[in-house]
Amino acid sequence: MATGQIKTSVLRTQPAMRKVLLALIPCAGGSIYFFGWRSLAMIAFCCVWGFFLEWLFCRKRGEPVSEAVFVTATLFALIMPPGVGWHVLAVGMGVAIIFTKEVFGGFGRNVFNPALAGRCFVYICFPVALTGVWQEPASGPLGALGRWTTAIRSDGTAAVTSASPMAHLKAGRLVRSSDPDALDHIPFEVGDQDRLKISNAALFKAQFFGSMSGTMGATSALLILIGGVYLFWTKAASRTTILSVVITYAVLNQILFWLKVEPVPGAWPAVLGGGFLLGAFFMATDPVSSPRTEWGRIFFGVLIGAATVVIRNFSIFNGGLMFSILLGNMFAPIIDYGVKAWQDSKKNKGLAPEAAS
């Protein structure tokens, strides 16, 4: 992803970051439609708070604030549950900006993706708020556009909250089935002892169009793809990284599914569910915390895809992509170093015969 920069007195204009923000509009709009106007307030809060925190440090260094802070803030908000508390957002953005970015020297020097590092911190500190309570997305022509939040029904009573459908799928409470009696919709309320059959069509529709609960920006795979394809087409994000992550993850999931390894759901449910596409298009491609070389990006993508398969399917965590990308960030400099050393050795071997002659 290119990072062209134009400095102004307060803000460093970055055309590449504006492309990412433009690509996030469908997800942000979808979060309002599915969960109400509180979603927009959460995004705005993260942007204002993040800008203020970065400005405090940039002011000391005599530098303008980078527009990348708005990308970090928007992504951080979109990977939060729609009903999460404001204090969780404040703490997470504080970690993302101060401890992940500014302590390393500011924009362009951070080792880890700031949005994911912030989410990882609050995931550990506030586990119930991040994993235990989800809201059912609204439907219909207007969705939740006339409401502040889906946590409150239109009659003023509290809405029922539930675990994520991805958690139900992993636990075997929801099972893909081609039986005629399989459900043609994804139920929001599922008991711990339930084992409900759902049709493939119902699961695909729910994941693709957004009738499954999840984080604000990961409800609809279609909306993520609209923005992701824009990034891919305009080369605003690394195509190599995107393809490496998605192909590795899909192929390994499908192989394990053919081998009947439980609870692996297969390629397309895994790719479309749980915000995987949001991470693959928008976070694995972070230009600062990912490798610079093409071969490095391939290895980086394979590492992320393979690690996500293991964590999602065989650990206690229903997601996994967050940890996988942070793991990839940690190894990115080493991957680039190894690739460059390998390329230099090949170049030196090619020059050796010429020197001998």
N, C-alpha and C positions, 0 to 999 in steps of 0.2 A: 504494500500500500504506500503510495507516494505521500510525502509529508511537506509539500511546498508551503512556505511560510511568508507572510507579509506582516511586518511589525507596525503596530499603531501605538499610541501613547499608553493605552491601558490593555488592549487586547491584541494578541498575535493572531492575525487572520490566517487560517489554514484551509485552503480549498478542499483538500482531501478529507479533512474532518467534516466539512460541510456536506460532502457527498454521503458520508456515513450517517450524519443526522437526517439527511433527506431520505435515506434508505430505511431509517427507523420510524418514519412517519406512519406507515401502515400498522406496525406493531403498537405504536402509541395510540393511534386512533382506535384500533381494536380493543385495547385495554379499557378505553372509555366506554365503548359500545358494550363490552361484556360485563364490566364491573362498576360502571358509574364514573361520575366526575371526580371522585376522590383520587382516581388514578392519575388524572392530569395534575391535581394538586400535589401528589407525591412526586411526580417528575419535576414540577416547578420547584418544590422545596429542595430536592436534591441538587438541582442546577444552581439555585441561589446560594445554598449553604456551601456547596463545593467551590463555586467561584470565590466566595468570601474567604474560605480557608486557603485556597491557592494564592489569592491576592495578598494575603498577609505575608507569605513567604517571598513571593515575587517582588513585592515592594521593598523588602530588605536587600534583595539582590539587584534592584534597579532594572528588573525585566518585566515585560508585559505578560499577562496571563494568557496561556495557550487555549485556543478553542477546543482542544482535546478534552478539557475539563467537562464540557457539556456532553461530549460523547460518553465519558466515564459516568457522569451523573445519570444520564438517560438510560444507559445500559443497566446501571445498578438498580434503578427504580423498576425497570422492566423485568428483572429477575427476582423481584420480591413478591411475596403473596399480596394480594390486593388489600387485605385488612391489617397488614403489619403496622405496629405502632410507630409514631413519629420519632420516638427516642431511638428505636432500632435504626431508622434511616439516618439519623444524625450521627450515631456511633459508627455505622458502616461507612458513611461518606468520610468521616474523620479518619478512619483507618486507611481508606482508599487514597485519599489525597495526602495526608501528612506522613503516614508510616510506610506507604507503598511507593509514593512518588517523590515527595519533597525531601525526605531524609536522604534520598539518593542523588539529590541535586536538581530535581525538577523534571520537566518534560524531556523525553528522549534518553533518560538515564535509568529509569526504573527497570528492575529485573522481572517483576511479576505484573500481570494484567491488574490494574488498580481496582476495577469494578469487581472482579472475581476475588481478589484478596480481601476486599471489604466484605463481600458476601460470606466468604469462608470464615471470617472472624465472627460475624453476627450469627452464622450458622452454628458455631460452637458455643457462643455465649447465650443465645436465645433459641435453643433447639425447638421448643414447643411453638413459638411464634413463626419459625421458619418452616417447620415440617408437620406440625400437628393439626393445623386449622386451615381449611380451604373453603372458598366460597363457590357456589354454583354459578356459572356464567349465565347471563341473561340471554334470551332469544327473542325472536320476533322481528318485525320491521325496524323498530326503534331500539330494541335491546334495552340497555340501562341508560339511554341518553337522557331520560327524564328523571333520573335518580342520582343521589349523591353516592350511594354505595349499595351493593347487593347484599350486604350484611344485614340490612333492614328491609323487610318486605314492604310493599306498597301500603299495607294496612297498618304499618307502624310496629309490627311484631318482629322479634329477632328471627332471622333466617337460620335454618339448620346448617351447621358446618360439618364437614366430613374429611376423611383422609383423602389423599390424592388418588385418582383412578390408577395412576401408574403404580402406586403402592399396592392396590388391590390386584392388579395384574401380576405383579411379582410374587405376591403372597398366595396366588392361586384362587383368590376369592372371585375373580373374574377370569373366565376361560374362553379363549377363541374356539368357536365350534362352527361346523357346517351343518349341524342338525337342523331340521325344519322348525323345531321348537325353541331354537336359540333366540334370545332377545334381540329386537331390532333397534334398540337404543341402549345407551350406557346409563345405568341407574346411578344417581348421585349418592344415595344412602345405601351402603352395603355393610351387612353385619360381619363380625369377625368369624363366624362359623359358616357363612354363606359360601356357596360354590355355584355361581351363576354363569350360564352359558350365554355368550354374546356372539352375534354373527360378525364375520369379517367386514361386511359392508357397514355395519353399525360402528365398528371400531374405526374404520377408515374415515367415515363421515365425521365422527366426533373429533378425531385428531386433525383432520385436514381443514374442516370448517370452523371448529372451535366450540364444541358443546361439552368438552371435558374441562374440569377445573384444573388450575395450575397457576404458575406465576403470571404476572400481569401481561407480559409480552410473549409468552410461550403457549398461549391457548390455541391459536390457529396456525397450523403449518403453512397454510396458503398465504397469510399475511407476511410471515417470515420470508417465504420464498419470493414474494414480490420485491421486497427490499434486497434480499440476498442476490437475486438474479441481476438486479440493477448494479450492485457492487461488482458482481462477476463480469457483467457485460462491459462496464466502464473501466475495468481493471483497477478499481479503487481498493480492492482487496486481492490478496494473493490467490490466484486460481489454483496454483500448485498445492497450497496448504488446504484449501477447501476440498479439492478432489481427493487428496491423500487421506484426510480425516474421514470424509463421508464414505469413500470406497472401502477403506480398511474396516470401519465399523460395520458397514452393511454386509460385507463378505463374511467376516468372522461370525456375525450374528446368524447369518443364514446357514453357514456350515454347522454351527452348534445346534441350530434348530433341526436340520436334517438328521443330525446324530441323536436327536431326541433328548438333548441335555436340558433339564429344567433349571430355572424358569425362563429360559431364553425364548423370546416371543417371535423371533424371525426378523428378517431384514427391514421390511417396510414399517411394522409397528414400532420397532426400535428407533428408526430414523425419524419418523414423524412425531414421536412422543417425547414428553419430558423436556422440551426445550433444546433438544440436541441440535436442531438446525440453527437456532439462534446463536448457540455457542460456536458452531462450525463456521458460520458466515461472519459473525461480528466480533468474536472474542479470540478465537484461535488465530485470527489474521491480524491481530494487533501488531503494527509494524515495529514497535519498540521492543516488545518482549518475545518476539519470534525470530527464527534464524533469518539471515540475510541471503544466504546462498540457496540456489534452487534445489540442489541435492539435500541440503540441510532442511529445507521445508518439507521435502518428501519424508525424510526420516522423522521429522517433528510430527507430521500428520499421522504417520503410521504409529508412532508412540502414543499419541493422544487417542487415536481410534482403538488401539488394542487395550490400552489401560481402561478406557471407558467401558469396553465389553466386560472386563473382569470386575470392575468396581460395581457397575450397574447390576450385573446378574448374580454375583457371588458374595457381595458384601452386605452390610446392614444398610447401606445408603442406596436410596432409590434413584438418585441422580447419577453422579459419578463424573460427569463431564467437567464440572468445576475443579475437582481434584486433579483430573487428567491434564487439563490445560495448565494449571499451576505447576504440575510436575514437568510438563513440557517446557514451560518458561524457565524452570530451574536448569534444565539440561541444554537449552538453546545455545548459550555461548560455547559449551563443550562440543555440541554437534557441529557448529560452524567451524570451530578450531580443527576438529577431526576431518571435516570435509576439505578444508583448505590444505591441510597437511597431506591428505591423500591426493589432491589435485597437483600439489607441488611435486610430490614424489613421481607422479606419472609424467609431469613435464620434464623433470630432471632425467628420467629414464629415456625419454625421447631425445634429449639433447646429448646423452652420453655417446651414442654411435657417431654423431656428427663430430664431436670433439675428438674421438679416436681416429677418424679419417683425416 
